[in-house]
Amino acid sequence: MQLEIWHNPRCSKSRATLALIQAAGVRHVVRRYLENPPTLRELDVALRGLGLEPSELVRANESVAKDLGIRDRELSRSEWLRLMVDNPILIERPVVLASDGRAILGRPPKKVRELF
């Protein structure tokens, strides 16, 4: 099994989750998702693995979210996905994907152990 972590090194939860993965010796790939955003399909697959709707994975307090007025908008699933792909800072972090299709949001970081 291999994990992929959508990582933001400026985020303490993301750093802590990555440290747990590394300490466990699990094979993993680090994806700096702000520099290498997921595609629409990748984001959709991740959300399905997480069991979340796009609006549940959005960081609504980001300045970009406020600038876009997303709290006041009714968006379809495809519109949410496009918005998140175009503005990856809106994606809650860290998302950890397992090669077997499972996924977790590393909040709190110790949740990543569910994938080991």
C-alpha angles and dihedrals in degrees: 000000000000130000130212118204121199094217137191108186091204091063117088093207090052092049091048092049092049090049091054091050091049093046090052090054092232116159108250147164122219114218116190092210095190089062096033107030121197119257120246089261094048091050092047091050091048092051092050090050090050092046090231137128115234093252089058091059096049122110095224094183095061113113089239089058091051092047090051092046092226094161089064097045133089107216133181120233091259091049091051091049093050091047092052095046091049091046107031091175084077092065113100112237150269104021113181120196125194122211088238092064099261119126139183138187108234095230102145096021094227089070087080088075088073086074096052 
